[in-house]
Amino acid sequence: MANNYYCPICRSNMNVGSSIVFSAKSPDNEKGLIFLDTELGNYAKKTHPEFKLQEGVEYKFYCPVCHAKLNKEENPNLVKVHMTDESGKKYEINISNIIGEHCTYKIQDKKAEAFGPDAERYSKYLDLPLEYRKYL
Ligand SMILES: [Zn+2]
């Protein structure tokens, strides 16, 4: 059994086959489904051909089941889901909401493991205690 992803709000499973499914919306109100790879650090993504993702643009991400917004309140550039790995360990996973920005954080007990070529970008933010993050 591979990594299992689920919504932090309704706890519905979000992975189907080897993809995590998000509902997403661009600032121009273009909406659609995004399929991301369940392998951490793999940035392959799929959408319907009519839902064209704009590189470098910030999207809002939603749970495809309950439609809760998954961008974090304290940093909307990070999208949050929960994951359990093969051994049943639970993690918070954060990804960037910017199309083409490739970074992933696997967080447990306040420690963040980073993946992807753009991982430096939010690492400072994630290393800080929660109460200081609002000053960044
Ligand atoms: Zn949900």
Backbone and ligand atoms as CSV (ligand in chain L), in Angstrom:
chain,resi,resn,atom,element,x,y,z
A,1,MET,N,N,0.851,-1.203,0.000
A,1,MET,CA,C,0.000,0.000,0.000
A,1,MET,C,C,0.881,1.246,0.000
A,2,ALA,N,N,0.662,2.138,-0.943
A,2,ALA,CA,C,1.488,3.343,-1.067
A,2,ALA,C,C,0.969,4.437,-0.130
A,3,ASN,N,N,1.515,5.630,-0.297
A,3,ASN,CA,C,1.059,6.768,0.503
A,3,ASN,C,C,-0.418,7.039,0.263
A,4,ASN,N,N,-1.116,7.374,1.338
A,4,ASN,CA,C,-2.544,7.665,1.230
A,4,ASN,C,C,-2.779,9.122,1.627
A,5,TYR,N,N,-3.442,9.863,0.763
A,5,TYR,CA,C,-3.667,11.289,1.008
A,5,TYR,C,C,-5.129,11.531,1.331
A,6,TYR,N,N,-5.365,12.436,2.292
A,6,TYR,CA,C,-6.749,12.743,2.608
A,6,TYR,C,C,-6.922,14.193,3.037
A,7,CYS,N,N,-8.145,14.642,2.907
A,7,CYS,CA,C,-8.501,16.033,3.200
A,7,CYS,C,C,-8.409,16.284,4.708
A,8,PRO,N,N,-7.749,17.388,5.115
A,8,PRO,CA,C,-7.658,17.690,6.550
A,8,PRO,C,C,-9.001,18.094,7.160
A,9,ILE,N,N,-9.971,18.444,6.331
A,9,ILE,CA,C,-11.265,18.894,6.838
A,9,ILE,C,C,-12.253,17.726,6.923
A,10,CYS,N,N,-12.529,17.065,5.786
A,10,CYS,CA,C,-13.550,16.007,5.792
A,10,CYS,C,C,-12.942,14.606,5.870
A,11,ARG,N,N,-11.621,14.508,5.765
A,11,ARG,CA,C,-10.878,13.247,5.860
A,11,ARG,C,C,-11.191,12.265,4.726
A,12,SER,N,N,-11.804,12.722,3.657
A,12,SER,CA,C,-12.019,11.837,2.502
A,12,SER,C,C,-10.694,11.566,1.810
A,13,ASN,N,N,-10.547,10.367,1.289
A,13,ASN,CA,C,-9.351,10.042,0.506
A,13,ASN,C,C,-9.335,10.887,-0.757
A,14,MET,N,N,-8.131,11.403,-1.093
A,14,MET,CA,C,-7.998,12.266,-2.269
A,14,MET,C,C,-7.162,11.616,-3.357
A,15,ASN,N,N,-6.602,10.429,-3.094
A,15,ASN,CA,C,-5.798,9.788,-4.139
A,15,ASN,C,C,-6.594,8.687,-4.833
A,16,VAL,N,N,-6.475,8.699,-6.165
A,16,VAL,CA,C,-7.113,7.698,-7.018
A,16,VAL,C,C,-6.024,7.208,-7.962
A,17,GLY,N,N,-5.754,5.897,-7.964
A,17,GLY,CA,C,-4.627,5.386,-8.743
A,17,GLY,C,C,-3.352,6.030,-8.239
A,18,SER,N,N,-2.524,6.538,-9.124
A,18,SER,CA,C,-1.267,7.163,-8.698
A,18,SER,C,C,-1.372,8.684,-8.668
A,19,SER,N,N,-2.613,9.204,-8.588
A,19,SER,CA,C,-2.799,10.657,-8.571
A,19,SER,C,C,-3.516,11.127,-7.302
A,20,ILE,N,N,-3.147,12.364,-6.862
A,20,ILE,CA,C,-3.942,13.059,-5.846
A,20,ILE,C,C,-4.813,14.039,-6.617
A,21,VAL,N,N,-6.087,14.053,-6.316
A,21,VAL,CA,C,-7.019,14.892,-7.078
A,21,VAL,C,C,-7.363,16.142,-6.279
A,22,PHE,N,N,-7.151,17.301,-6.896
A,22,PHE,CA,C,-7.570,18.577,-6.322
A,22,PHE,C,C,-8.550,19.244,-7.272
A,23,SER,N,N,-9.439,20.046,-6.703
A,23,SER,CA,C,-10.210,20.979,-7.488
A,23,SER,C,C,-9.464,22.306,-7.362
A,24,ALA,N,N,-9.310,23.054,-8.453
A,24,ALA,CA,C,-8.500,24.272,-8.409
A,24,ALA,C,C,-9.162,25.403,-9.168
A,25,LYS,N,N,-8.771,26.636,-8.790
A,25,LYS,CA,C,-9.348,27.829,-9.432
A,25,LYS,C,C,-8.251,28.860,-9.624
A,26,SER,N,N,-8.191,29.447,-10.814
A,26,SER,CA,C,-7.211,30.495,-11.110
A,26,SER,C,C,-7.787,31.840,-10.672
A,27,PRO,N,N,-6.923,32.893,-10.617
A,27,PRO,CA,C,-7.443,34.228,-10.280
A,27,PRO,C,C,-8.481,34.721,-11.304
A,28,ASP,N,N,-8.444,34.192,-12.535
A,28,ASP,CA,C,-9.438,34.557,-13.557
A,28,ASP,C,C,-10.684,33.694,-13.479
A,29,ASN,N,N,-10.798,32.933,-12.387
A,29,ASN,CA,C,-11.970,32.102,-12.151
A,29,ASN,C,C,-12.092,30.911,-13.108
A,30,GLU,N,N,-10.963,30.480,-13.679
A,30,GLU,CA,C,-10.978,29.237,-14.454
A,30,GLU,C,C,-10.880,28.086,-13.463
A,31,LYS,N,N,-11.804,27.131,-13.592
A,31,LYS,CA,C,-11.871,26.053,-12.606
A,31,LYS,C,C,-11.695,24.698,-13.255
A,32,GLY,N,N,-11.124,23.755,-12.497
A,32,GLY,CA,C,-10.992,22.403,-13.020
A,32,GLY,C,C,-10.343,21.491,-12.012
A,33,LEU,N,N,-10.115,20.268,-12.449
A,33,LEU,CA,C,-9.460,19.273,-11.595
A,33,LEU,C,C,-7.990,19.172,-11.970
A,34,ILE,N,N,-7.133,19.034,-10.958
A,34,ILE,CA,C,-5.707,18.808,-11.178
A,34,ILE,C,C,-5.354,17.458,-10.563
A,35,PHE,N,N,-4.649,16.633,-11.336
A,35,PHE,CA,C,-4.143,15.357,-10.836
A,35,PHE,C,C,-2.641,15.492,-10.631
A,36,LEU,N,N,-2.197,15.348,-9.389
A,36,LEU,CA,C,-0.764,15.384,-9.091
A,36,LEU,C,C,-0.297,13.974,-8.738
A,37,ASP,N,N,0.987,13.704,-8.941
A,37,ASP,CA,C,1.505,12.373,-8.643
A,37,ASP,C,C,1.597,12.149,-7.134
A,38,THR,N,N,1.261,10.940,-6.681
A,38,THR,CA,C,1.298,10.641,-5.242
A,38,THR,C,C,2.729,10.476,-4.717
A,39,GLU,N,N,3.691,10.344,-5.613
A,39,GLU,CA,C,5.085,10.211,-5.190
A,39,GLU,C,C,5.621,11.589,-4.825
A,40,LEU,N,N,6.135,11.754,-3.594
A,40,LEU,CA,C,6.640,13.056,-3.171
A,40,LEU,C,C,7.840,13.444,-4.025
A,41,GLY,N,N,7.851,14.664,-4.539
A,41,GLY,CA,C,8.955,15.107,-5.375
A,41,GLY,C,C,8.764,14.806,-6.854
A,42,ASN,N,N,7.650,14.156,-7.211
A,42,ASN,CA,C,7.331,13.930,-8.623
A,42,ASN,C,C,6.313,15.001,-9.028
A,43,TYR,N,N,6.685,15.878,-9.970
A,43,TYR,CA,C,5.835,17.036,-10.280
A,43,TYR,C,C,5.052,16.889,-11.583
A,44,ALA,N,N,4.849,15.645,-12.001
A,44,ALA,CA,C,3.974,15.413,-13.144
A,44,ALA,C,C,2.562,15.839,-12.757
A,45,LYS,N,N,1.871,16.541,-13.643
A,45,LYS,CA,C,0.492,16.920,-13.349
A,45,LYS,C,C,-0.366,16.776,-14.590
A,46,LYS,N,N,-1.634,16.462,-14.353
A,46,LYS,CA,C,-2.561,16.250,-15.458
A,46,LYS,C,C,-3.821,17.064,-15.221
A,47,THR,N,N,-4.343,17.624,-16.297
A,47,THR,CA,C,-5.648,18.289,-16.239
A,47,THR,C,C,-6.396,17.942,-17.521
A,48,HIS,N,N,-7.669,18.265,-17.552
A,48,HIS,CA,C,-8.415,18.180,-18.809
A,48,HIS,C,C,-7.791,19.186,-19.780
A,49,PRO,N,N,-7.712,18.854,-21.088
A,49,PRO,CA,C,-7.089,19.777,-22.054
A,49,PRO,C,C,-7.727,21.175,-22.067
A,50,GLU,N,N,-8.983,21.281,-21.681
A,50,GLU,CA,C,-9.633,22.609,-21.675
A,50,GLU,C,C,-9.307,23.416,-20.424
A,51,PHE,N,N,-8.750,22.767,-19.413
A,51,PHE,CA,C,-8.340,23.478,-18.197
A,51,PHE,C,C,-6.829,23.677,-18.274
A,52,LYS,N,N,-6.433,24.811,-18.857
A,52,LYS,CA,C,-5.015,25.083,-19.105
A,52,LYS,C,C,-4.432,25.831,-17.909
A,53,LEU,N,N,-3.421,25.233,-17.280
A,53,LEU,CA,C,-2.794,25.856,-16.112
A,53,LEU,C,C,-1.826,26.938,-16.577
A,54,GLN,N,N,-1.844,28.076,-15.895
A,54,GLN,CA,C,-0.943,29.178,-16.239
A,54,GLN,C,C,0.279,29.133,-15.333
A,55,GLU,N,N,1.451,28.979,-15.949
A,55,GLU,CA,C,2.708,28.901,-15.202
A,55,GLU,C,C,2.927,30.173,-14.393
A,56,GLY,N,N,3.408,30.018,-13.179
A,56,GLY,CA,C,3.757,31.164,-12.342
A,56,GLY,C,C,2.567,31.835,-11.675
A,57,VAL,N,N,1.371,31.300,-11.865
A,57,VAL,CA,C,0.161,31.922,-11.324
A,57,VAL,C,C,-0.274,31.186,-10.051
A,58,GLU,N,N,-0.790,31.961,-9.091
A,58,GLU,CA,C,-1.243,31.381,-7.821
A,58,GLU,C,C,-2.678,30.889,-7.956
A,59,TYR,N,N,-2.897,29.610,-7.658
A,59,TYR,CA,C,-4.231,29.018,-7.722
A,59,TYR,C,C,-4.767,28.783,-6.315
A,60,LYS,N,N,-6.077,28.742,-6.224
A,60,LYS,CA,C,-6.697,28.256,-4.995
A,60,LYS,C,C,-6.967,26.767,-5.181
A,61,PHE,N,N,-6.680,25.986,-4.149
A,61,PHE,CA,C,-6.876,24.541,-4.196
A,61,PHE,C,C,-8.002,24.162,-3.238
A,62,TYR,N,N,-8.840,23.240,-3.683
A,62,TYR,CA,C,-9.978,22.802,-2.869
A,62,TYR,C,C,-10.029,21.280,-2.816
A,63,CYS,N,N,-10.613,20.789,-1.723
A,63,CYS,CA,C,-10.899,19.349,-1.630
A,63,CYS,C,C,-11.963,19.017,-2.675
A,64,PRO,N,N,-11.752,17.964,-3.494
A,64,PRO,CA,C,-12.749,17.639,-4.513
A,64,PRO,C,C,-14.025,17.041,-3.912
A,65,VAL,N,N,-13.974,16.659,-2.639
A,65,VAL,CA,C,-15.131,16.022,-1.999
A,65,VAL,C,C,-15.976,17.058,-1.242
A,66,CYS,N,N,-15.345,17.797,-0.311
A,66,CYS,CA,C,-16.129,18.733,0.518
A,66,CYS,C,C,-15.955,20.187,0.084
A,67,HIS,N,N,-15.053,20.455,-0.869
A,67,HIS,CA,C,-14.812,21.792,-1.419
A,67,HIS,C,C,-14.211,22.771,-0.424
A,68,ALA,N,N,-13.676,22.276,0.685
A,68,ALA,CA,C,-12.966,23.155,1.624
A,68,ALA,C,C,-11.717,23.695,0.935
A,69,LYS,N,N,-11.384,24.971,1.208
A,69,LYS,CA,C,-10.155,25.547,0.663
A,69,LYS,C,C,-8.970,24.954,1.409
A,70,LEU,N,N,-7.951,24.519,0.663
A,70,LEU,CA,C,-6.812,23.842,1.280
A,70,LEU,C,C,-5.577,24.733,1.371
A,71,ASN,N,N,-5.612,25.944,0.787
A,71,ASN,CA,C,-4.516,26.891,0.987
A,71,ASN,C,C,-4.515,27.271,2.471
A,72,LYS,N,N,-3.329,27.303,3.078
A,72,LYS,CA,C,-3.275,27.584,4.508
A,72,LYS,C,C,-3.636,29.037,4.792
A,73,GLU,N,N,-4.379,29.245,5.875
A,73,GLU,CA,C,-4.775,30.602,6.270
A,73,GLU,C,C,-3.549,31.493,6.446
A,74,GLU,N,N,-2.534,30.967,7.155
A,74,GLU,CA,C,-1.384,31.781,7.537
A,74,GLU,C,C,-0.374,31.942,6.403
A,75,ASN,N,N,-0.493,31.154,5.365
A,75,ASN,CA,C,0.359,31.312,4.177
A,75,ASN,C,C,-0.346,30.688,2.978
A,76,PRO,N,N,-1.122,31.498,2.252
A,76,PRO,CA,C,-1.941,30.971,1.147
A,76,PRO,C,C,-1.124,30.356,0.012
A,77,ASN,N,N,0.216,30.581,0.018
A,77,ASN,CA,C,1.052,29.949,-0.999
A,77,ASN,C,C,1.294,28.471,-0.726
A,78,LEU,N,N,0.907,28.019,0.455
A,78,LEU,CA,C,1.072,26.602,0.777
A,78,LEU,C,C,-0.289,25.923,0.864
A,79,VAL,N,N,-0.379,24.769,0.205
A,79,VAL,CA,C,-1.601,23.979,0.167
A,79,VAL,C,C,-1.382,22.755,1.055
A,80,LYS,N,N,-2.354,22.510,1.930
A,80,LYS,CA,C,-2.164,21.480,2.958
A,80,LYS,C,C,-3.070,20.273,2.737
A,81,VAL,N,N,-2.470,19.086,2.779
A,81,VAL,CA,C,-3.245,17.841,2.838
A,81,VAL,C,C,-2.608,16.947,3.902
A,82,HIS,N,N,-3.292,15.919,4.299
A,82,HIS,CA,C,-2.717,14.960,5.228
A,82,HIS,C,C,-2.354,13.690,4.478
A,83,MET,N,N,-1.377,12.969,5.030
A,83,MET,CA,C,-0.918,11.733,4.381
A,83,MET,C,C,-0.593,10.689,5.438
A,84,THR,N,N,-0.897,9.445,5.154
A,84,THR,CA,C,-0.329,8.349,5.944
A,84,THR,C,C,0.547,7.532,5.011
A,85,ASP,N,N,1.730,7.135,5.502
A,85,ASP,CA,C,2.639,6.347,4.651
A,85,ASP,C,C,2.382,4.853,4.856
A,86,GLU,N,N,3.219,4.042,4.215
A,86,GLU,CA,C,3.005,2.582,4.232
A,86,GLU,C,C,2.950,2.003,5.641
A,87,SER,N,N,3.716,2.632,6.560
A,87,SER,CA,C,3.752,2.092,7.924
A,87,SER,C,C,2.669,2.712,8.814
A,88,GLY,N,N,1.802,3.536,8.225
A,88,GLY,CA,C,0.699,4.114,8.986
A,88,GLY,C,C,1.049,5.417,9.689
A,89,LYS,N,N,2.277,5.928,9.475
A,89,LYS,CA,C,2.659,7.215,10.079
A,89,LYS,C,C,1.910,8.352,9.406
A,90,LYS,N,N,1.497,9.335,10.222
A,90,LYS,CA,C,0.729,10.466,9.699
A,90,LYS,C,C,1.616,11.689,9.514
A,91,TYR,N,N,1.420,12.383,8.411
A,91,TYR,CA,C,2.175,13.596,8.110
A,91,TYR,C,C,1.229,14.665,7.590
A,92,GLU,N,N,1.686,15.932,7.727
A,92,GLU,CA,C,1.051,17.019,6.989
A,92,GLU,C,C,1.923,17.257,5.760
A,93,ILE,N,N,1.304,17.351,4.601
A,93,ILE,CA,C,2.037,17.627,3.368
A,93,ILE,C,C,1.648,19.016,2.889
A,94,ASN,N,N,2.667,19.828,2.566
A,94,ASN,CA,C,2.424,21.155,1.998
A,94,ASN,C,C,3.035,21.211,0.608
A,95,ILE,N,N,2.285,21.747,-0.335
A,95,ILE,CA,C,2.833,21.995,-1.672
A,95,ILE,C,C,2.583,23.450,-2.021
A,96,SER,N,N,3.298,23.948,-3.042
A,96,SER,CA,C,3.114,25.330,-3.477
A,96,SER,C,C,1.817,25.457,-4.260
A,97,ASN,N,N,1.163,26.614,-4.153
A,97,ASN,CA,C,-0.049,26.867,-4.943
A,97,ASN,C,C,0.284,27.544,-6.263
A,98,ILE,N,N,1.589,27.751,-6.539
A,98,ILE,CA,C,1.998,28.422,-7.775
A,98,ILE,C,C,2.344,27.364,-8.812
A,99,ILE,N,N,1.685,27.448,-9.957
A,99,ILE,CA,C,1.904,26.443,-11.002
A,99,ILE,C,C,3.345,26.548,-11.504
A,100,GLY,N,N,4.043,25.439,-11.529
A,100,GLY,CA,C,5.437,25.422,-11.977
A,100,GLY,C,C,6.437,25.615,-10.858
A,101,GLU,N,N,5.975,25.949,-9.651
A,101,GLU,CA,C,6.891,26.043,-8.517
A,101,GLU,C,C,6.923,24.681,-7.823
A,102,HIS,N,N,8.080,24.051,-7.843
A,102,HIS,CA,C,8.168,22.649,-7.452
A,102,HIS,C,C,8.791,22.490,-6.069
A,103,CYS,N,N,7.950,22.514,-5.063
A,103,CYS,CA,C,8.439,22.224,-3.723
A,103,CYS,C,C,7.351,21.515,-2.931
A,104,THR,N,N,7.793,20.624,-2.075
A,104,THR,CA,C,6.901,19.805,-1.255
A,104,THR,C,C,7.523,19.696,0.130
A,105,TYR,N,N,6.696,19.787,1.162
A,105,TYR,CA,C,7.196,19.631,2.524
A,105,TYR,C,C,6.391,18.540,3.212
A,106,LYS,N,N,7.134,17.655,3.865
A,106,LYS,CA,C,6.524,16.551,4.612
A,106,LYS,C,C,6.787,16.849,6.082
A,107,ILE,N,N,5.733,17.130,6.833
A,107,ILE,CA,C,5.892,17.696,8.171
A,107,ILE,C,C,5.361,16.720,9.225
A,108,GLN,N,N,6.201,16.490,10.243
A,108,GLN,CA,C,5.767,15.688,11.382
A,108,GLN,C,C,6.492,16.194,12.621
A,109,ASP,N,N,5.777,16.355,13.698
A,109,ASP,CA,C,6.365,16.849,14.950
A,109,ASP,C,C,7.159,18.132,14.724
A,110,LYS,N,N,6.619,19.047,13.943
A,110,LYS,CA,C,7.232,20.356,13.670
A,110,LYS,C,C,8.521,20.274,12.865
A,111,LYS,N,N,8.883,19.083,12.385
A,111,LYS,CA,C,10.056,18.979,11.522
A,111,LYS,C,C,9.587,18.828,10.085
A,112,ALA,N,N,10.196,19.616,9.183
A,112,ALA,CA,C,9.790,19.567,7.787
A,112,ALA,C,C,10.896,18.954,6.940
A,113,GLU,N,N,10.523,17.953,6.144
A,113,GLU,CA,C,11.448,17.388,5.165
A,113,GLU,C,C,11.053,17.978,3.819
A,114,ALA,N,N,12.040,18.521,3.091
A,114,ALA,CA,C,11.719,19.248,1.864
A,114,ALA,C,C,12.085,18.443,0.624
A,115,PHE,N,N,11.294,18.596,-0.417
A,115,PHE,CA,C,11.524,17.958,-1.714
A,115,PHE,C,C,11.380,19.016,-2.806
A,116,GLY,N,N,12.063,18.791,-3.932
A,116,GLY,CA,C,11.835,19.616,-5.115
A,116,GLY,C,C,12.853,20.724,-5.278
A,117,PRO,N,N,13.053,21.170,-6.536
A,117,PRO,CA,C,14.073,22.186,-6.848
A,117,PRO,C,C,13.792,23.555,-6.218
A,118,ASP,N,N,12.553,23.863,-5.865
A,118,ASP,CA,C,12.235,25.169,-5.276
A,118,ASP,C,C,12.019,25.075,-3.766
A,119,ALA,N,N,12.528,24.009,-3.160
A,119,ALA,CA,C,12.236,23.735,-1.748
A,119,ALA,C,C,12.739,24.817,-0.791
A,120,GLU,N,N,13.799,25.525,-1.178
A,120,GLU,CA,C,14.331,26.586,-0.313
A,120,GLU,C,C,13.304,27.671,-0.036
A,121,ARG,N,N,12.427,27.911,-0.983
A,121,ARG,CA,C,11.578,29.089,-0.952
A,121,ARG,C,C,10.784,29.256,0.346
A,122,TYR,N,N,10.204,28.171,0.866
A,122,TYR,CA,C,9.372,28.302,2.064
A,122,TYR,C,C,10.009,27.657,3.289
A,123,SER,N,N,11.272,27.185,3.135
A,123,SER,CA,C,11.874,26.438,4.240
A,123,SER,C,C,12.049,27.320,5.475
A,124,LYS,N,N,12.402,28.594,5.258
A,124,LYS,CA,C,12.568,29.509,6.379
A,124,LYS,C,C,11.251,29.666,7.138
A,125,TYR,N,N,10.206,29.772,6.366
A,125,TYR,CA,C,8.862,29.904,6.947
A,125,TYR,C,C,8.509,28.689,7.802
A,126,LEU,N,N,8.808,27.495,7.284
A,126,LEU,CA,C,8.402,26.275,7.986
A,126,LEU,C,C,9.267,25.977,9.200
A,127,ASP,N,N,10.518,26.478,9.210
A,127,ASP,CA,C,11.397,26.253,10.355
A,127,ASP,C,C,11.014,27.095,11.561
A,128,LEU,N,N,10.259,28.161,11.316
A,128,LEU,CA,C,9.926,29.083,12.399
A,128,LEU,C,C,8.798,28.545,13.263
A,129,PRO,N,N,8.861,28.859,14.557
A,129,PRO,CA,C,7.694,28.527,15.388
A,129,PRO,C,C,6.467,29.274,14.876
A,130,LEU,N,N,5.337,28.660,15.040
A,130,LEU,CA,C,4.080,29.174,14.505
A,130,LEU,C,C,3.840,30.650,14.807
A,131,GLU,N,N,4.157,31.075,16.042
A,131,GLU,CA,C,3.813,32.442,16.456
A,131,GLU,C,C,4.605,33.503,15.702
A,132,TYR,N,N,5.737,33.130,15.060
A,132,TYR,CA,C,6.537,34.125,14.336
A,132,TYR,C,C,6.208,34.173,12.850
A,133,ARG,N,N,5.478,33.184,12.365
A,133,ARG,CA,C,5.278,33.076,10.927
A,133,ARG,C,C,4.526,34.270,10.343
A,134,LYS,N,N,3.676,34.860,11.163
A,134,LYS,CA,C,2.866,35.960,10.629
A,134,LYS,C,C,3.690,37.199,10.308
A,135,TYR,N,N,4.938,37.266,10.805
A,135,TYR,CA,C,5.769,38.446,10.517
A,135,TYR,C,C,6.529,38.336,9.220
A,136,LEU,N,N,6.465,37.203,8.542
A,136,LEU,CA,C,7.228,37.043,7.296
A,136,LEU,C,C,6.497,37.686,6.122
L,1,ZN,ZN,ZN,-12.687,17.522,2.169
